[in-house]
């Protein structure tokens, strides 16, 4: 009798092999590549506008800079909304913050209304700040590419510990993600946010295992 019958091979591929992969991932340690830290000690948004009701610490945040011409990055923000925000809005402590200069509140409100036509905006925050505070906030990212008229085509990923995250490698370095590139948002920023969340999950799991061992 042949053990590897066609039926058994199919069953193995459909059920047993995926289960083995899951067990290896769930029980192993450091089985994934952590996302590089680009910059530590990013300024929290509470320091650039004390009246706002949100903060970066203890949140996974995507930051974008609208500049004086708020509509200039409209297409990029819609890309960000569709490919990133709607994907992660149900995740704990996820938010997108759009920073714009004081005096552009009506333009920002109009843009927010357009985004909100088919989107729950509870984790979309629009923050106004002075030119000086926007420049100071951006400077804390310590990236080489300067703002243009207080705006950037890039979206920046900041973790719960106020560190800017991105990619450092032989082929590419990414300190911010191009909002005008659907492919970059979908294939890189989306994946990188997932890695950050998995880092927190793995750390939480390890803490629980260590606590359980101490109680034995």
C-alpha positions as CSV (number, residue, x, y, z in Angstrom):
1,X,0.0,0.0,0.0
2,X,1.4,3.4,-1.0
3,X,1.4,5.9,1.9
4,X,1.6,9.0,-0.3
5,X,-1.6,8.6,-2.2
6,X,-2.9,11.5,-4.2
7,X,-5.7,12.1,-1.6
8,X,-3.2,12.2,1.3
9,X,-0.9,14.6,-0.5
10,X,-3.8,17.0,-1.2
11,X,-4.9,16.8,2.5
12,X,-1.3,17.5,3.6
13,X,-1.0,20.5,1.4
14,X,-4.4,21.9,2.3
15,X,-4.4,21.3,6.1
16,X,-1.3,19.9,7.7
17,X,1.4,22.0,6.0
18,X,-0.3,25.3,6.8
19,X,-0.8,24.2,10.4
20,X,2.9,23.3,10.8
21,X,3.8,26.8,9.4
22,X,1.5,28.4,11.9
23,X,2.9,26.5,14.8
24,X,6.5,27.4,13.8
25,X,5.6,31.1,13.5
26,X,3.6,31.2,16.7
27,X,6.1,29.3,18.9
28,X,9.4,30.6,17.5
29,X,11.2,33.7,18.6
30,X,12.7,36.3,16.2
31,X,11.3,34.5,13.2
32,X,10.7,37.8,11.4
33,X,12.8,40.8,10.4
34,X,12.2,43.9,12.6
35,X,11.6,47.2,10.8
36,X,14.7,49.4,11.2
37,X,14.6,52.5,13.4
38,X,15.6,55.6,11.4
39,X,15.3,58.2,14.1
40,X,14.5,58.1,17.8
41,X,12.8,60.8,20.0
42,X,10.5,62.2,17.4
43,X,8.7,65.3,18.8
44,X,5.2,64.5,19.9
45,X,2.4,66.5,18.3
46,X,1.3,67.6,21.8
47,X,4.4,69.8,21.8
48,X,3.5,71.7,18.6
49,X,-0.1,72.4,19.5
50,X,-1.1,72.0,23.1
51,X,-4.8,72.4,22.3
52,X,-5.1,69.2,20.2
53,X,-6.7,66.1,21.8
54,X,-4.3,63.5,20.4
55,X,-0.7,62.4,20.6
56,X,1.9,60.1,19.0
57,X,3.2,58.2,22.0
58,X,1.5,54.8,22.5
59,X,0.1,55.0,18.9
60,X,1.2,53.7,15.5
61,X,1.0,56.9,13.4
62,X,1.3,57.8,9.8
63,X,2.3,61.5,9.4
64,X,1.9,63.7,6.4
65,X,2.5,67.4,5.7
66,X,0.0,69.3,3.6
67,X,1.8,72.6,3.3
68,X,0.3,76.0,2.3
69,X,-1.3,74.5,-0.8
70,X,-3.5,71.9,0.9
71,X,-4.9,70.6,-2.3
72,X,-1.4,69.9,-3.7
73,X,-1.3,66.6,-2.0
74,X,-5.0,65.7,-2.3
75,X,-4.4,62.8,-4.6
76,X,-1.7,61.4,-2.3
77,X,-4.0,61.7,0.7
78,X,-6.8,59.8,-1.1
79,X,-4.3,57.1,-1.9
80,X,-3.3,57.0,1.7
81,X,-6.9,56.8,2.8
82,X,-7.8,53.9,0.5
83,X,-4.6,51.8,0.8
84,X,-3.6,52.4,4.4
85,X,-6.2,54.0,6.5
86,X,-9.1,51.7,5.6
87,X,-6.7,48.7,6.0
88,X,-5.7,49.6,9.6
89,X,-8.4,51.8,11.0
90,X,-9.7,48.9,13.2
91,X,-6.2,48.3,14.6
92,X,-5.6,49.4,18.2
93,X,-4.0,52.8,18.5
94,X,-3.6,53.4,14.7
95,X,-4.0,57.0,13.4
96,X,-3.1,59.2,10.5
97,X,-2.2,62.8,11.2
98,X,-2.2,65.5,8.5
99,X,-0.2,68.6,9.6
100,X,-1.0,72.0,7.9
101,X,-0.1,75.6,8.6
102,X,-2.3,77.9,10.6
103,X,-4.6,80.0,8.4
104,X,-5.4,77.0,6.2
105,X,-8.2,75.6,8.4
106,X,-11.0,76.1,5.9
107,X,-9.0,74.3,3.1
108,X,-8.1,71.5,5.5
109,X,-11.7,71.1,6.7
110,X,-12.9,70.9,3.1
111,X,-10.4,68.2,2.3
112,X,-11.3,66.3,5.5
113,X,-15.0,66.5,4.4
114,X,-14.2,65.0,1.0
115,X,-12.2,62.2,2.6
116,X,-15.0,61.5,5.0
117,X,-17.7,61.1,2.4
118,X,-17.2,57.4,2.4
119,X,-14.8,57.0,5.4
120,X,-15.1,56.9,9.2
121,X,-12.7,59.6,10.1
122,X,-12.3,58.8,13.8
123,X,-8.6,58.0,13.4
124,X,-7.9,60.7,10.8
125,X,-6.6,63.8,12.5
126,X,-5.9,67.2,11.0
127,X,-3.5,69.4,13.0
128,X,-2.8,73.1,12.4
129,X,0.5,74.6,13.7
130,X,2.7,77.6,13.2
131,X,5.4,77.5,10.5
132,X,8.1,77.4,13.2
133,X,6.5,74.5,14.9
134,X,5.9,72.5,11.7
135,X,9.6,73.0,10.8
136,X,10.7,72.0,14.3
137,X,8.5,68.9,14.3
138,X,9.7,67.8,10.9
139,X,13.3,68.5,11.9
140,X,12.9,65.9,14.7
141,X,12.6,63.2,12.0
142,X,16.2,63.9,11.0
143,X,15.7,63.2,7.3
144,X,17.7,64.8,4.5
145,X,14.8,65.8,2.3
146,X,13.5,69.2,3.2
147,X,9.9,70.3,3.3
148,X,8.7,72.3,0.2
149,X,6.5,75.2,1.3
150,X,5.8,73.2,4.5
151,X,4.6,70.1,2.5
152,X,6.0,66.7,1.5
153,X,4.8,64.0,-0.9
154,X,6.0,61.5,1.7
155,X,4.1,59.8,4.5
156,X,6.1,59.0,7.6
157,X,5.7,56.0,10.0
158,X,6.2,56.7,13.7
159,X,5.8,53.9,16.3
160,X,4.5,53.9,19.8
161,X,7.9,54.8,21.2
162,X,8.2,58.0,19.1
163,X,10.7,56.4,16.7
164,X,10.6,57.0,12.9
165,X,10.6,53.7,11.1
166,X,11.5,52.8,7.6
167,X,13.8,50.6,5.5
168,X,17.6,50.5,5.4
169,X,19.2,48.1,2.9
170,X,21.6,47.5,0.1
171,X,19.0,48.1,-2.6
172,X,17.0,51.0,-1.0
173,X,16.6,53.3,2.0
174,X,13.1,54.5,2.8
175,X,12.6,57.2,5.4
176,X,9.2,58.2,4.1
177,X,6.7,56.6,1.7
178,X,5.6,58.2,-1.5
179,X,1.9,59.0,-1.2
180,X,1.6,59.4,-5.0
181,X,2.7,55.8,-5.5
182,X,-0.1,53.3,-4.9
183,X,2.4,50.5,-5.3
184,X,4.7,51.9,-2.6
185,X,1.9,52.4,-0.2
186,X,0.4,49.0,-0.8
187,X,3.5,46.9,-1.1
188,X,5.9,48.7,1.4
189,X,4.1,51.0,3.9
190,X,1.3,48.5,4.4
191,X,3.8,45.6,5.0
192,X,5.9,47.8,7.3
193,X,3.0,48.7,9.5
194,X,2.1,45.0,9.8
195,X,5.7,44.3,10.9
196,X,5.5,47.0,13.6
197,X,2.3,45.6,14.9
198,X,3.8,42.1,14.9
199,X,6.7,43.4,16.9
200,X,4.3,44.5,19.6
201,X,2.5,41.2,19.5
202,X,5.7,39.2,19.8
203,X,6.9,41.4,22.7
204,X,3.6,41.0,24.4
205,X,3.6,37.2,23.9
206,X,7.1,37.0,25.3
207,X,6.3,39.0,28.4
208,X,3.3,36.8,29.1
209,X,5.5,33.7,28.7
210,X,8.1,35.1,31.0
211,X,5.5,36.0,33.6
212,X,4.0,32.6,33.5
213,X,7.5,31.0,34.0
214,X,8.1,33.2,37.1
215,X,4.8,32.0,38.6
216,X,5.7,28.3,38.3
